[in-house]
């Protein structure tokens, strides 16, 4: 899949604050429905993006809420593409891994849920060299 062939739906830039997540959730739900997903799948996408944004708030900006979260949403013929970008310190992609469900301790399950709910989730450094990007995709037809 080439993201260059996808239709750009929107770019949303919000402060990394928990009280702004209602705007993110509403926007993602509307975009998912626009892309043709049913309500249950739209809610799964909302949950995955919400977990990604919470990770940005807690880890990239250490809960200070000072930095921005950039959300890009694209509509490809067979999938929805969502990119969550932060402008915090770069993190090695190998440091962002889901942990096993049986490893019971506070926190750390966000990446597990993201990988479970989305068809792909690729974490890396921003192409600009500042910050990090999580690109997630959700297939429109699970049989594809």
N, CA, C and O atoms as CSV, one atom per row, in Angstrom:
chain,resi,resn,atom,element,x,y,z
A,1,UNK,N,N,0.829,-1.165,0.000
A,1,UNK,CA,C,0.000,0.000,0.000
A,1,UNK,C,C,0.877,1.232,0.000
A,1,UNK,O,O,1.866,1.296,0.729
A,2,UNK,N,N,0.528,2.186,-0.794
A,2,UNK,CA,C,1.265,3.426,-0.887
A,2,UNK,C,C,0.385,4.542,-0.353
A,2,UNK,O,O,-0.672,4.828,-0.915
A,3,UNK,N,N,0.822,5.180,0.738
A,3,UNK,CA,C,0.032,6.253,1.341
A,3,UNK,C,C,-0.140,7.416,0.377
A,3,UNK,O,O,-1.040,8.235,0.559
A,4,UNK,N,N,0.711,7.507,-0.653
A,4,UNK,CA,C,0.591,8.597,-1.616
A,4,UNK,C,C,-0.643,8.464,-2.488
A,4,UNK,O,O,-1.077,9.453,-3.077
A,5,UNK,N,N,-1.228,7.265,-2.591
A,5,UNK,CA,C,-2.431,7.076,-3.391
A,5,UNK,C,C,-3.693,7.288,-2.560
A,5,UNK,O,O,-4.796,7.292,-3.108
A,6,UNK,N,N,-3.551,7.460,-1.274
A,6,UNK,CA,C,-4.695,7.639,-0.394
A,6,UNK,C,C,-5.176,9.082,-0.430
A,6,UNK,O,O,-4.402,10.009,-0.667
A,7,UNK,N,N,-6.472,9.247,-0.188
A,7,UNK,CA,C,-7.054,10.586,-0.104
A,7,UNK,C,C,-6.848,11.131,1.309
A,7,UNK,O,O,-7.185,10.474,2.294
A,8,UNK,N,N,-6.307,12.307,1.394
A,8,UNK,CA,C,-6.059,12.956,2.676
A,8,UNK,C,C,-7.385,13.485,3.208
A,8,UNK,O,O,-8.006,14.345,2.583
A,9,UNK,N,N,-7.823,12.975,4.359
A,9,UNK,CA,C,-9.089,13.431,4.933
A,9,UNK,C,C,-8.914,14.645,5.824
A,9,UNK,O,O,-9.627,15.638,5.681
A,10,UNK,N,N,-7.951,14.562,6.757
A,10,UNK,CA,C,-7.801,15.678,7.678
A,10,UNK,C,C,-6.491,15.633,8.429
A,10,UNK,O,O,-5.808,14.611,8.497
A,11,UNK,N,N,-6.169,16.792,8.994
A,11,UNK,CA,C,-5.051,16.923,9.912
A,11,UNK,C,C,-5.608,17.635,11.139
A,11,UNK,O,O,-6.233,18.690,11.033
A,12,UNK,N,N,-5.372,17.045,12.288
A,12,UNK,CA,C,-5.843,17.620,13.548
A,12,UNK,C,C,-4.633,17.817,14.442
A,12,UNK,O,O,-3.840,16.895,14.635
A,13,UNK,N,N,-4.494,18.994,14.978
A,13,UNK,CA,C,-3.384,19.307,15.883
A,13,UNK,C,C,-4.002,19.761,17.196
A,13,UNK,O,O,-4.727,20.754,17.250
A,14,UNK,N,N,-3.698,19.006,18.265
A,14,UNK,CA,C,-4.244,19.331,19.591
A,14,UNK,C,C,-3.116,19.327,20.615
A,14,UNK,O,O,-2.113,18.636,20.437
A,15,UNK,N,N,-3.282,20.102,21.690
A,15,UNK,CA,C,-2.303,20.018,22.776
A,15,UNK,C,C,-2.367,18.631,23.412
A,15,UNK,O,O,-3.431,18.016,23.478
A,16,UNK,N,N,-1.230,18.153,23.874
A,16,UNK,CA,C,-1.156,16.826,24.499
A,16,UNK,C,C,-1.711,16.900,25.914
A,16,UNK,O,O,-0.975,16.846,26.899
A,17,UNK,N,N,-3.016,17.024,25.985
A,17,UNK,CA,C,-3.715,17.113,27.278
A,17,UNK,C,C,-4.907,16.172,27.263
A,17,UNK,O,O,-5.601,16.048,26.254
A,18,UNK,N,N,-5.135,15.525,28.370
A,18,UNK,CA,C,-6.222,14.538,28.461
A,18,UNK,C,C,-7.576,15.154,28.141
A,18,UNK,O,O,-8.427,14.487,27.553
A,19,UNK,N,N,-7.795,16.410,28.516
A,19,UNK,CA,C,-9.104,17.025,28.271
A,19,UNK,C,C,-9.367,17.288,26.791
A,19,UNK,O,O,-10.501,17.585,26.415
A,20,UNK,N,N,-8.346,17.184,25.948
A,20,UNK,CA,C,-8.535,17.377,24.504
A,20,UNK,C,C,-8.841,16.074,23.780
A,20,UNK,O,O,-9.146,16.079,22.587
A,21,UNK,N,N,-8.760,14.961,24.497
A,21,UNK,CA,C,-8.978,13.672,23.848
A,21,UNK,C,C,-10.425,13.480,23.398
A,21,UNK,O,O,-10.676,12.677,22.500
A,22,UNK,N,N,-11.370,14.181,23.986
A,22,UNK,CA,C,-12.749,14.093,23.522
A,22,UNK,C,C,-12.850,14.584,22.078
A,22,UNK,O,O,-13.602,14.021,21.282
A,23,UNK,N,N,-12.104,15.617,21.741
A,23,UNK,CA,C,-12.088,16.130,20.369
A,23,UNK,C,C,-11.468,15.092,19.435
A,23,UNK,O,O,-11.982,14.850,18.343
A,24,UNK,N,N,-10.373,14.484,19.860
A,24,UNK,CA,C,-9.713,13.460,19.060
A,24,UNK,C,C,-10.658,12.278,18.843
A,24,UNK,O,O,-10.827,11.815,17.714
A,25,UNK,N,N,-11.271,11.791,19.917
A,25,UNK,CA,C,-12.176,10.631,19.794
A,25,UNK,C,C,-13.344,10.926,18.855
A,25,UNK,O,O,-13.667,10.103,17.998
A,26,UNK,N,N,-13.975,12.077,19.001
A,26,UNK,CA,C,-15.105,12.430,18.134
A,26,UNK,C,C,-14.674,12.542,16.672
A,26,UNK,O,O,-15.390,12.104,15.772
A,27,UNK,N,N,-13.505,13.130,16.443
A,27,UNK,CA,C,-12.991,13.292,15.082
A,27,UNK,C,C,-12.679,11.939,14.451
A,27,UNK,O,O,-13.033,11.689,13.299
A,28,UNK,N,N,-12.019,11.072,15.203
A,28,UNK,CA,C,-11.660,9.750,14.673
A,28,UNK,C,C,-12.917,8.933,14.394
A,28,UNK,O,O,-13.006,8.274,13.359
A,29,UNK,N,N,-13.887,8.967,15.300
A,29,UNK,CA,C,-15.133,8.226,15.084
A,29,UNK,C,C,-15.823,8.705,13.801
A,29,UNK,O,O,-16.256,7.890,12.986
A,30,UNK,N,N,-15.924,10.011,13.627
A,30,UNK,CA,C,-16.566,10.559,12.429
A,30,UNK,C,C,-15.807,10.170,11.163
A,30,UNK,O,O,-16.420,9.817,10.156
A,31,UNK,N,N,-14.487,10.233,11.210
A,31,UNK,CA,C,-13.681,9.867,10.046
A,31,UNK,C,C,-13.830,8.384,9.718
A,31,UNK,O,O,-13.935,8.014,8.548
A,32,UNK,N,N,-13.840,7.535,10.742
A,32,UNK,CA,C,-14.002,6.092,10.514
A,32,UNK,C,C,-15.363,5.787,9.884
A,32,UNK,O,O,-15.459,4.966,8.972
A,33,UNK,N,N,-16.393,6.439,10.367
A,33,UNK,CA,C,-17.728,6.229,9.782
A,33,UNK,C,C,-17.758,6.744,8.339
A,33,UNK,O,O,-18.362,6.120,7.467
A,34,UNK,N,N,-17.107,7.879,8.092
A,34,UNK,CA,C,-17.014,8.436,6.741
A,34,UNK,C,C,-16.324,7.449,5.797
A,34,UNK,O,O,-16.700,7.337,4.631
A,35,UNK,N,N,-15.320,6.737,6.300
A,35,UNK,CA,C,-14.578,5.754,5.504
A,35,UNK,C,C,-15.354,4.454,5.311
A,35,UNK,O,O,-14.897,3.566,4.591
A,36,UNK,N,N,-16.523,4.330,5.944
A,36,UNK,CA,C,-17.370,3.166,5.719
A,36,UNK,C,C,-17.341,2.103,6.795
A,36,UNK,O,O,-17.933,1.038,6.617
A,37,UNK,N,N,-16.667,2.359,7.909
A,37,UNK,CA,C,-16.624,1.372,8.987
A,37,UNK,C,C,-17.920,1.394,9.787
A,37,UNK,O,O,-18.542,2.444,9.953
A,38,UNK,N,N,-18.321,0.217,10.283
A,38,UNK,CA,C,-19.487,0.162,11.155
A,38,UNK,C,C,-19.117,0.750,12.527
A,38,UNK,O,O,-17.948,1.027,12.795
A,39,UNK,N,N,-20.114,0.933,13.379
A,39,UNK,CA,C,-19.880,1.596,14.671
A,39,UNK,C,C,-18.918,0.813,15.557
A,39,UNK,O,O,-18.092,1.410,16.246
A,40,UNK,N,N,-19.013,-0.503,15.549
A,40,UNK,CA,C,-18.118,-1.311,16.396
A,40,UNK,C,C,-16.658,-1.155,15.966
A,40,UNK,O,O,-15.777,-0.966,16.805
A,41,UNK,N,N,-16.409,-1.234,14.668
A,41,UNK,CA,C,-15.044,-1.080,14.171
A,41,UNK,C,C,-14.561,0.354,14.371
A,41,UNK,O,O,-13.397,0.577,14.704
A,42,UNK,N,N,-15.446,1.317,14.169
A,42,UNK,CA,C,-15.080,2.713,14.424
A,42,UNK,C,C,-14.649,2.889,15.876
A,42,UNK,O,O,-13.691,3.611,16.155
A,43,UNK,N,N,-15.343,2.239,16.795
A,43,UNK,CA,C,-14.979,2.333,18.211
A,43,UNK,C,C,-13.621,1.691,18.472
A,43,UNK,O,O,-12.853,2.195,19.292
A,44,UNK,N,N,-13.311,0.598,17.797
A,44,UNK,CA,C,-11.989,-0.027,17.924
A,44,UNK,C,C,-10.892,0.942,17.462
A,44,UNK,O,O,-9.850,1.059,18.107
A,45,UNK,N,N,-11.129,1.622,16.363
A,45,UNK,CA,C,-10.162,2.585,15.835
A,45,UNK,C,C,-9.995,3.738,16.820
A,45,UNK,O,O,-8.877,4.186,17.072
A,46,UNK,N,N,-11.101,4.215,17.374
A,46,UNK,CA,C,-11.062,5.293,18.374
A,46,UNK,C,C,-10.219,4.860,19.575
A,46,UNK,O,O,-9.399,5.631,20.073
A,47,UNK,N,N,-10.422,3.636,20.034
A,47,UNK,CA,C,-9.670,3.136,21.187
A,47,UNK,C,C,-8.168,3.082,20.883
A,47,UNK,O,O,-7.350,3.479,21.713
A,48,UNK,N,N,-7.812,2.590,19.699
A,48,UNK,CA,C,-6.398,2.497,19.330
A,48,UNK,C,C,-5.753,3.877,19.256
A,48,UNK,O,O,-4.648,4.070,19.765
A,49,UNK,N,N,-6.421,4.830,18.636
A,49,UNK,CA,C,-5.871,6.185,18.536
A,49,UNK,C,C,-5.801,6.824,19.920
A,49,UNK,O,O,-4.839,7.524,20.237
A,50,UNK,N,N,-6.818,6.584,20.740
A,50,UNK,CA,C,-6.802,7.109,22.106
A,50,UNK,C,C,-5.621,6.583,22.903
A,50,UNK,O,O,-4.981,7.342,23.632
A,51,UNK,N,N,-5.325,5.302,22.777
A,51,UNK,CA,C,-4.167,4.717,23.466
A,51,UNK,C,C,-2.866,5.345,22.960
A,51,UNK,O,O,-1.964,5.638,23.744
A,52,UNK,N,N,-2.780,5.546,21.647
A,52,UNK,CA,C,-1.582,6.161,21.085
A,52,UNK,C,C,-1.399,7.582,21.624
A,52,UNK,O,O,-0.286,7.979,21.970
A,53,UNK,N,N,-2.476,8.333,21.694
A,53,UNK,CA,C,-2.399,9.707,22.202
A,53,UNK,C,C,-2.056,9.732,23.688
A,53,UNK,O,O,-1.296,10.593,24.132
A,54,UNK,N,N,-2.603,8.805,24.452
A,54,UNK,CA,C,-2.258,8.742,25.879
A,54,UNK,C,C,-0.764,8.437,26.051
A,54,UNK,O,O,-0.117,8.983,26.944
A,55,UNK,N,N,-0.226,7.574,25.203
A,55,UNK,CA,C,1.211,7.294,25.257
A,55,UNK,C,C,2.024,8.555,24.961
A,55,UNK,O,O,3.053,8.791,25.594
A,56,UNK,N,N,1.572,9.355,24.015
A,56,UNK,CA,C,2.253,10.612,23.721
A,56,UNK,C,C,2.218,11.526,24.947
A,56,UNK,O,O,3.237,12.092,25.340
A,57,UNK,N,N,1.035,11.661,25.543
A,57,UNK,CA,C,0.878,12.531,26.710
A,57,UNK,C,C,1.797,12.082,27.841
A,57,UNK,O,O,2.504,12.893,28.439
A,58,UNK,N,N,1.779,10.778,28.127
A,58,UNK,CA,C,2.534,10.259,29.270
A,58,UNK,C,C,4.030,10.119,29.029
A,58,UNK,O,O,4.828,10.342,29.939
A,59,UNK,N,N,4.412,9.754,27.821
A,59,UNK,CA,C,5.810,9.423,27.575
A,59,UNK,C,C,6.558,10.508,26.790
A,59,UNK,O,O,7.643,10.920,27.199
A,60,UNK,N,N,5.999,10.968,25.684
A,60,UNK,CA,C,6.710,11.969,24.887
A,60,UNK,C,C,6.802,13.300,25.623
A,60,UNK,O,O,7.831,13.973,25.582
A,61,UNK,N,N,5.711,13.674,26.301
A,61,UNK,CA,C,5.672,14.968,26.987
A,61,UNK,C,C,5.629,14.837,28.507
A,61,UNK,O,O,5.490,15.830,29.221
A,62,UNK,N,N,5.749,13.607,28.991
A,62,UNK,CA,C,5.823,13.323,30.426
A,62,UNK,C,C,4.680,13.946,31.222
A,62,UNK,O,O,4.869,14.384,32.357
A,63,UNK,N,N,3.475,13.983,30.610
A,63,UNK,CA,C,2.285,14.477,31.302
A,63,UNK,C,C,2.215,15.978,31.472
A,63,UNK,O,O,1.303,16.475,32.133
A,64,UNK,N,N,3.150,16.720,30.895
A,64,UNK,CA,C,3.166,18.176,31.070
A,64,UNK,C,C,2.184,18.895,30.157
A,64,UNK,O,O,1.824,20.040,30.430
A,65,UNK,N,N,1.749,18.260,29.091
A,65,UNK,CA,C,0.736,18.846,28.215
A,65,UNK,C,C,1.215,20.010,27.379
A,65,UNK,O,O,0.394,20.720,26.798
A,66,UNK,N,N,2.481,20.225,27.298
A,66,UNK,CA,C,2.971,21.381,26.570
A,66,UNK,C,C,3.096,21.188,25.081
A,66,UNK,O,O,2.977,22.151,24.323
A,67,UNK,N,N,3.333,19.976,24.646
A,67,UNK,CA,C,3.595,19.745,23.229
A,67,UNK,C,C,2.351,19.373,22.454
A,67,UNK,O,O,1.326,19.022,23.036
A,68,UNK,N,N,2.445,19.452,21.136
A,68,UNK,CA,C,1.300,19.090,20.293
A,68,UNK,C,C,1.275,17.616,19.906
A,68,UNK,O,O,2.303,16.939,19.869
A,69,UNK,N,N,0.087,17.152,19.625
A,69,UNK,CA,C,-0.147,15.866,18.974
A,69,UNK,C,C,-0.723,16.190,17.608
A,69,UNK,O,O,-1.690,16.943,17.492
A,70,UNK,N,N,-0.124,15.619,16.579
A,70,UNK,CA,C,-0.603,15.809,15.217
A,70,UNK,C,C,-1.215,14.494,14.752
A,70,UNK,O,O,-0.557,13.454,14.791
A,71,UNK,N,N,-2.460,14.535,14.316
A,71,UNK,CA,C,-3.160,13.357,13.818
A,71,UNK,C,C,-3.500,13.585,12.356
A,71,UNK,O,O,-4.205,14.533,12.010
A,72,UNK,N,N,-2.989,12.701,11.497
A,72,UNK,CA,C,-3.321,12.726,10.072
A,72,UNK,C,C,-4.177,11.500,9.782
A,72,UNK,O,O,-3.876,10.399,10.242
A,73,UNK,N,N,-5.242,11.700,9.018
A,73,UNK,CA,C,-6.116,10.590,8.641
A,73,UNK,C,C,-6.259,10.590,7.129
A,73,UNK,O,O,-6.588,11.604,6.514
A,74,UNK,N,N,-5.999,9.412,6.542
A,74,UNK,CA,C,-6.097,9.241,5.101
A,74,UNK,C,C,-7.048,8.086,4.799
A,74,UNK,O,O,-7.150,7.132,5.569
A,75,UNK,N,N,-7.742,8.189,3.667
A,75,UNK,CA,C,-8.689,7.170,3.226
A,75,UNK,C,C,-8.154,6.548,1.948
A,75,UNK,O,O,-8.152,7.181,0.892
A,76,UNK,N,N,-7.699,5.304,2.049
A,76,UNK,CA,C,-7.232,4.561,0.893
A,76,UNK,C,C,-8.397,3.701,0.413
A,76,UNK,O,O,-9.384,3.540,1.132
A,77,UNK,N,N,-8.294,3.160,-0.767
A,77,UNK,CA,C,-9.394,2.366,-1.315
A,77,UNK,C,C,-9.774,1.201,-0.410
A,77,UNK,O,O,-10.956,0.889,-0.261
A,78,UNK,N,N,-8.769,0.552,0.201
A,78,UNK,CA,C,-9.068,-0.647,0.982
A,78,UNK,C,C,-8.745,-0.528,2.469
A,78,UNK,O,O,-8.900,-1.497,3.212
A,79,UNK,N,N,-8.299,0.649,2.912
A,79,UNK,CA,C,-7.954,0.811,4.333
A,79,UNK,C,C,-7.954,2.274,4.734
A,79,UNK,O,O,-7.902,3.180,3.901
A,80,UNK,N,N,-8.013,2.464,6.022
A,80,UNK,CA,C,-7.889,3.788,6.620
A,80,UNK,C,C,-6.489,3.871,7.222
A,80,UNK,O,O,-6.025,2.919,7.849
A,81,UNK,N,N,-5.823,4.992,7.036
A,81,UNK,CA,C,-4.468,5.202,7.542
A,81,UNK,C,C,-4.516,6.337,8.553
A,81,UNK,O,O,-5.041,7.412,8.264
A,82,UNK,N,N,-3.969,6.096,9.735
A,82,UNK,CA,C,-3.937,7.114,10.781
A,82,UNK,C,C,-2.503,7.277,11.262
A,82,UNK,O,O,-1.828,6.296,11.571
A,83,UNK,N,N,-2.044,8.516,11.324
A,83,UNK,CA,C,-0.694,8.796,11.812
A,83,UNK,C,C,-0.784,9.706,13.030
A,83,UNK,O,O,-1.400,10.770,12.983
A,84,UNK,N,N,-0.164,9.273,14.116
A,84,UNK,CA,C,-0.073,10.073,15.334
A,84,UNK,C,C,1.386,10.489,15.470
A,84,UNK,O,O,2.277,9.648,15.585
A,85,UNK,N,N,1.618,11.805,15.455
A,85,UNK,CA,C,2.982,12.346,15.525
A,85,UNK,C,C,3.131,13.193,16.775
A,85,UNK,O,O,2.254,13.987,17.113
A,86,UNK,N,N,4.257,13.013,17.456
A,86,UNK,CA,C,4.610,13.897,18.569
A,86,UNK,C,C,5.921,14.583,18.232
A,86,UNK,O,O,6.590,14.228,17.262
A,87,UNK,N,N,6.279,15.564,19.041
A,87,UNK,CA,C,7.504,16.322,18.820
A,87,UNK,C,C,8.392,16.263,20.058
A,87,UNK,O,O,9.155,17.183,20.353
A,88,UNK,N,N,8.264,15.145,20.773
A,88,UNK,CA,C,9.079,14.897,21.950
A,88,UNK,C,C,10.396,14.265,21.551
A,88,UNK,O,O,10.696,14.140,20.363
A,89,UNK,N,N,11.190,13.862,22.546
A,89,UNK,CA,C,12.467,13.205,22.252
A,89,UNK,C,C,12.247,11.922,21.438
A,89,UNK,O,O,11.296,11.177,21.675
A,90,UNK,N,N,13.132,11.685,20.489
A,90,UNK,CA,C,13.035,10.483,19.660
A,90,UNK,C,C,13.199,9.239,20.520
A,90,UNK,O,O,14.014,9.202,21.442
A,91,UNK,N,N,12.407,8.224,20.201
A,91,UNK,CA,C,12.432,6.952,20.920
A,91,UNK,C,C,12.802,5.862,19.930
A,91,UNK,O,O,12.318,5.858,18.798
A,92,UNK,N,N,13.643,4.952,20.341
A,92,UNK,CA,C,13.996,3.821,19.479
A,92,UNK,C,C,12.761,2.954,19.259
A,92,UNK,O,O,12.097,2.581,20.226
A,93,UNK,N,N,12.442,2.625,18.015
A,93,UNK,CA,C,11.264,1.799,17.741
A,93,UNK,C,C,11.241,0.485,18.525
A,93,UNK,O,O,10.166,-0.011,18.863
A,94,UNK,N,N,12.405,-0.080,18.816
A,94,UNK,CA,C,12.446,-1.335,19.571
A,94,UNK,C,C,12.030,-1.149,21.028
A,94,UNK,O,O,11.721,-2.126,21.710
A,95,UNK,N,N,12.017,0.095,21.514
A,95,UNK,CA,C,11.624,0.373,22.899
A,95,UNK,C,C,10.107,0.406,23.066
A,95,UNK,O,O,9.606,0.413,24.190
A,96,UNK,N,N,9.377,0.425,21.953
A,96,UNK,CA,C,7.920,0.514,22.002
A,96,UNK,C,C,7.344,-0.816,21.544
A,96,UNK,O,O,7.049,-1.009,20.365
A,97,UNK,N,N,7.191,-1.714,22.481
A,97,UNK,CA,C,6.696,-3.053,22.179
A,97,UNK,C,C,5.561,-3.404,23.130
A,97,UNK,O,O,5.600,-3.035,24.303
A,98,UNK,N,N,4.541,-4.121,22.631
A,98,UNK,CA,C,3.476,-4.559,23.537
A,98,UNK,C,C,4.007,-5.594,24.518
A,98,UNK,O,O,4.903,-6.374,24.195
A,99,UNK,N,N,3.443,-5.590,25.712
A,99,UNK,CA,C,3.839,-6.618,26.673
A,99,UNK,C,C,2.717,-7.641,26.788
A,99,UNK,O,O,1.575,-7.379,26.411
A,100,UNK,N,N,3.055,-8.786,27.305
A,100,UNK,CA,C,2.096,-9.887,27.422
A,100,UNK,C,C,1.000,-9.538,28.416
A,100,UNK,O,O,1.250,-8.873,29.422
A,101,UNK,N,N,-0.199,-9.984,28.131
A,101,UNK,CA,C,-1.332,-9.733,29.021
A,101,UNK,C,C,-1.121,-10.338,30.402
A,101,UNK,O,O,-1.606,-9.789,31.392
A,102,UNK,N,N,-0.419,-11.439,30.487
A,102,UNK,CA,C,-0.226,-12.082,31.783
A,102,UNK,C,C,0.782,-11.339,32.665
A,102,UNK,O,O,0.921,-11.654,33.847
A,103,UNK,N,N,1.483,-10.357,32.098
A,103,UNK,CA,C,2.437,-9.547,32.861
A,103,UNK,C,C,1.652,-8.437,33.563
A,103,UNK,O,O,1.573,-7.310,33.075
A,104,UNK,N,N,1.077,-8.776,34.710
A,104,UNK,CA,C,0.180,-7.863,35.417
A,104,UNK,C,C,0.944,-6.821,36.232
A,104,UNK,O,O,1.610,-7.131,37.220
A,105,UNK,N,N,0.821,-5.573,35.778
A,105,UNK,CA,C,1.372,-4.422,36.481
A,105,UNK,C,C,0.742,-3.185,35.858
A,105,UNK,O,O,0.219,-3.253,34.746
A,106,UNK,N,N,0.784,-2.067,36.550
A,106,UNK,CA,C,0.141,-0.866,36.011
A,106,UNK,C,C,0.784,-0.403,34.710
A,106,UNK,O,O,2.002,-0.461,34.542
A,107,UNK,N,N,-0.065,0.059,33.795
A,107,UNK,CA,C,0.408,0.649,32.552
A,107,UNK,C,C,1.003,-0.361,31.587
A,107,UNK,O,O,1.171,-1.538,31.905
A,108,UNK,N,N,1.316,0.138,30.397
A,108,UNK,CA,C,2.026,-0.672,29.426
A,108,UNK,C,C,1.181,-1.517,28.498
A,108,UNK,O,O,1.729,-2.225,27.653
A,109,UNK,N,N,-0.132,-1.470,28.624
A,109,UNK,CA,C,-0.962,-2.292,27.742
A,109,UNK,C,C,-1.454,-1.546,26.503
A,109,UNK,O,O,-2.067,-2.146,25.619
A,110,UNK,N,N,-1.192,-0.266,26.437
A,110,UNK,CA,C,-1.656,0.520,25.298
A,110,UNK,C,C,-1.186,-0.024,23.973
A,110,UNK,O,O,-1.974,-0.154,23.036
A,111,UNK,N,N,0.105,-0.349,23.881
A,111,UNK,CA,C,0.614,-0.873,22.613
A,111,UNK,C,C,0.032,-2.253,22.303
A,111,UNK,O,O,-0.143,-2.609,21.137
A,112,UNK,N,N,-0.263,-3.023,23.341
A,112,UNK,CA,C,-0.928,-4.309,23.120
A,112,UNK,C,C,-2.285,-4.092,22.443
A,112,UNK,O,O,-2.601,-4.745,21.448
A,113,UNK,N,N,-3.083,-3.170,22.990
A,113,UNK,CA,C,-4.404,-2.902,22.426
A,113,UNK,C,C,-4.307,-2.343,21.011
A,113,UNK,O,O,-5.096,-2.713,20.142
A,114,UNK,N,N,-3.353,-1.462,20.777
A,114,UNK,CA,C,-3.185,-0.901,19.439
A,114,UNK,C,C,-2.924,-2.017,18.436
A,114,UNK,O,O,-3.553,-2.053,17.378
A,115,UNK,N,N,-2.008,-2.927,18.753
A,115,UNK,CA,C,-1.692,-4.027,17.832
A,115,UNK,C,C,-2.856,-5.003,17.692
A,115,UNK,O,O,-3.055,-5.579,16.622
A,116,UNK,N,N,-3.625,-5.192,18.759
A,116,UNK,CA,C,-4.764,-6.111,18.700
A,116,UNK,C,C,-5.921,-5.544,17.883
A,116,UNK,O,O,-6.632,-6.295,17.216
A,117,UNK,N,N,-6.113,-4.238,17.928
A,117,UNK,CA,C,-7.270,-3.610,17.291
A,117,UNK,C,C,-7.036,-3.190,15.845
A,117,UNK,O,O,-7.976,-3.124,15.052
A,118,UNK,N,N,-5.791,-2.907,15.506
A,118,UNK,CA,C,-5.489,-2.409,14.164
A,118,UNK,C,C,-4.833,-3.512,13.337
A,118,UNK,O,O,-4.296,-4.473,13.889
A,119,UNK,N,N,-4.877,-3.372,12.018
A,119,UNK,CA,C,-4.259,-4.364,11.144
A,119,UNK,C,C,-2.750,-4.186,11.061
A,119,UNK,O,O,-2.017,-5.152,10.846
A,120,UNK,N,N,-2.293,-2.969,11.229
A,120,UNK,CA,C,-0.853,-2.723,11.323
A,120,UNK,C,C,-0.620,-1.508,12.204
A,120,UNK,O,O,-1.465,-0.618,12.299
A,121,UNK,N,N,0.528,-1.488,12.840
A,121,UNK,CA,C,0.945,-0.364,13.672
A,121,UNK,C,C,2.461,-0.303,13.614
A,121,UNK,O,O,3.149,-1.175,14.146
A,122,UNK,N,N,2.977,0.736,12.964
A,122,UNK,CA,C,4.412,0.869,12.763
A,122,UNK,C,C,4.888,2.150,13.436
A,122,UNK,O,O,4.423,3.246,13.126
A,123,UNK,N,N,5.827,1.983,14.368
A,123,UNK,CA,C,6.353,3.104,15.136
A,123,UNK,C,C,7.749,3.440,14.659
A,123,UNK,O,O,8.573,2.555,14.430
A,124,UNK,N,N,8.006,4.728,14.512
A,124,UNK,CA,C,9.341,5.142,14.110
A,124,UNK,C,C,9.578,6.601,14.399
A,124,UNK,O,O,8.696,7.317,14.873
A,125,UNK,N,N,10.765,7.017,14.110
A,125,UNK,CA,C,11.123,8.424,14.284
A,125,UNK,C,C,10.505,9.237,13.155
A,125,UNK,O,O,10.296,8.739,12.049
A,126,UNK,N,N,10.225,10.472,13.451
A,126,UNK,CA,C,9.682,11.377,12.446
A,126,UNK,C,C,10.699,11.570,11.324
A,126,UNK,O,O,11.899,11.636,11.588
A,127,UNK,N,N,10.240,11.662,10.082
A,127,UNK,CA,C,11.166,11.896,8.968
A,127,UNK,C,C,11.937,13.216,9.115
A,127,UNK,O,O,13.015,13.373,8.540
A,128,UNK,N,N,11.393,14.147,9.871
A,128,UNK,CA,C,12.078,15.426,10.070
A,128,UNK,C,C,13.196,15.307,11.094
A,128,UNK,O,O,14.011,16.219,11.237
A,129,UNK,N,N,13.239,14.179,11.811
A,129,UNK,CA,C,14.245,13.982,12.836
A,129,UNK,C,C,13.829,14.489,14.205
A,129,UNK,O,O,14.559,14.310,15.181
A,130,UNK,N,N,12.667,15.117,14.288
A,130,UNK,CA,C,12.148,15.622,15.557
A,130,UNK,C,C,10.876,14.861,15.891
A,130,UNK,O,O,9.888,14.941,15.160
A,131,UNK,N,N,10.899,14.125,16.991
A,131,UNK,CA,C,9.698,13.422,17.422
A,131,UNK,C,C,9.572,12.014,16.874
A,131,UNK,O,O,10.524,11.426,16.362
A,132,UNK,N,N,8.348,11.494,17.002
A,132,UNK,CA,C,8.041,10.106,16.682
A,132,UNK,C,C,6.720,10.035,15.938
A,132,UNK,O,O,5.864,10.910,16.073
A,133,UNK,N,N,6.568,8.979,15.152
A,133,UNK,CA,C,5.330,8.771,14.387
A,133,UNK,C,C,4.860,7.335,14.584
A,133,UNK,O,O,5.646,6.393,14.479
A,134,UNK,N,N,3.592,7.181,14.867
A,134,UNK,CA,C,2.950,5.868,14.874
A,134,UNK,C,C,1.954,5.868,13.726
A,134,UNK,O,O,1.003,6.650,13.722
A,135,UNK,N,N,2.174,4.985,12.746
A,135,UNK,CA,C,1.224,4.848,11.642
A,135,UNK,C,C,0.446,3.561,11.824
A,135,UNK,O,O,1.018,2.476,11.934
A,136,UNK,N,N,-0.863,3.703,11.854
A,136,UNK,CA,C,-1.760,2.565,12.017
A,136,UNK,C,C,-2.658,2.454,10.796
A,136,UNK,O,O,-3.017,3.462,10.187
A,137,UNK,N,N,-3.020,1.230,10.440
A,137,UNK,CA,C,-3.973,1.025,9.364
A,137,UNK,C,C,-5.058,0.059,9.812
A,137,UNK,O,O,-4.853,-0.814,10.654
A,138,UNK,N,N,-6.218,0.258,9.209
A,138,UNK,CA,C,-7.349,-0.641,9.435
A,138,UNK,C,C,-7.960,-0.957,8.076
A,138,UNK,O,O,-8.383,-0.060,7.346
A,139,UNK,N,N,-7.999,-2.249,7.747
A,139,UNK,CA,C,-8.576,-2.680,6.473
A,139,UNK,C,C,-10.078,-2.478,6.495
A,139,UNK,O,O,-10.737,-2.694,7.512
A,140,UNK,N,N,-10.606,-2.060,5.359
A,140,UNK,CA,C,-12.052,-1.869,5.244
A,140,UNK,C,C,-12.781,-3.198,5.119
A,140,UNK,O,O,-13.896,-3.350,5.618
A,141,UNK,N,N,-12.158,-4.146,4.462
A,141,UNK,CA,C,-12.740,-5.476,4.338
A,141,UNK,C,C,-11.733,-6.456,4.967
A,141,UNK,O,O,-10.674,-6.705,4.391
A,142,UNK,N,N,-12.057,-7.006,6.133
A,142,UNK,CA,C,-11.088,-7.885,6.808
A,142,UNK,C,C,-10.626,-9.072,5.966
A,142,UNK,O,O,-9.599,-9.675,6.278
A,143,UNK,N,N,-11.348,-9.419,4.916
A,143,UNK,CA,C,-10.971,-10.550,4.070
A,143,UNK,C,C,-9.810,-10.203,3.144
A,143,UNK,O,O,-9.225,-11.090,2.522
A,144,UNK,N,N,-9.474,-8.908,3.048
A,144,UNK,CA,C,-8.390,-8.488,2.137
A,144,UNK,C,C,-7.048,-8.840,2.727
A,144,UNK,O,O,-6.014,-8.570,2.114
